[in-house]
Amino acid sequence: MYFLGTDYIVSSLIWLLAIFAFVFTFRKHIMKLFYKKISLDLFISKIRTYLTKTYPNHEFDYTIIEHSISEKNPELRKYMIADDIIEQFMRIEIDQSKYPKSTPKELQWSSYIFNCEPNKDKLPVDWIQRKNALFLREQRQCFRCSTYIDMNTLHPKLIIPLKDGGKYYLENMIPLCTDCDKLLSDNPKKSSFFNIKDALYEIVETS
């Protein structure tokens, strides 16, 4: 009985090693068979819909979809696509040709000109009015990425900073969303948390 048991154990180990060697040798072919039935059509559709709705005036480059087709792991490929889109967002450049040239009269008020002058480190007393004017002038959109914002997520940015002689004229101000404010801040926040990253990763995980 002892020798039969030993033979059985040795035989089992040999078979396990043979199976492991076979799987290791042909792992790429096996993975292809496992993954080829999984389609990313739903994921890609959700990504396109989200970006078109969230950033209506910005066109993203989707060539990553074709470039990543050699990646057979669908989950990894989805993250590759999402990360490429996020990198594109990070690289968006402001179109300086669209900087405001004048302030419409309907967006001015009696003390507007007077309060454009900086007062040390204090914000103008009519700061809320200025934010609202930016909000209306840019039709509720971030100047950089075009996503829609509200008064709570609007971050005014001076085109010419105060330290360089800038003032609080509306012509010297643009509205930014939270993500763009983080990216363009004079004191960049040491954070990797961006709304676009959270949104795209959620699509990855739920598609």
C-alpha positions, 0 to 999 in steps of 0.5 A: 500500500505504501508503494502504491500511494507513492506511485499515485502521488508521483504520477499525479505530480507528473500530470500536474507538471505536464498540464502546467507546462502545456498551459504555460506554453500555449497561454497566449492561444488559450487567452485568445480563446477566452477573451475573443467573445467579449465585446467592448462595443457597449463600453466604447459607446458609453465612453463616447456618449459621456464625453460628447455630453460632458465636453460638448465643444471639445473633440477627443481623439479615439485612435486609441481604440484601434491602437489597443486592439492587440491587447486581448485582455478586455479589462486592461484594454478598457483602462488603456482607452480610459487613461488615454482619454484622461491624458488628452484632457490633461493636455487641452490647451486654452484657445487664447484667440477666444479670450474676451475682448470687451465686457457686454454692458448688460453684464456691468453694474454701477460699481463694476469699474471701481472694484476692478482695482486690486485691494491687497489680497482681498477679493472685490466686494462684488465678487459674486456678481463677477462670478455670475457675469462670467457664468452668463458670458460663457453660457455656463461652460468651462472656458478650457474644456467646455463642460457645464458648470454651476456657481458652486463649481465655477472657479474664476481665473485671471488671465494676467495674474495680480502679481503681473499687473492683472486686475479684476476686469471681466476681460481678464477673467475666465471661468474654469471647472474644478478639474481645469482649475486644479490643472491650471492652478498657480499652486497645483494641488498635489492630488490625482483625483479628477472628476473625469478620471472617476467618471471614466473608471466607473464606466470601465468597471460597470461596462 
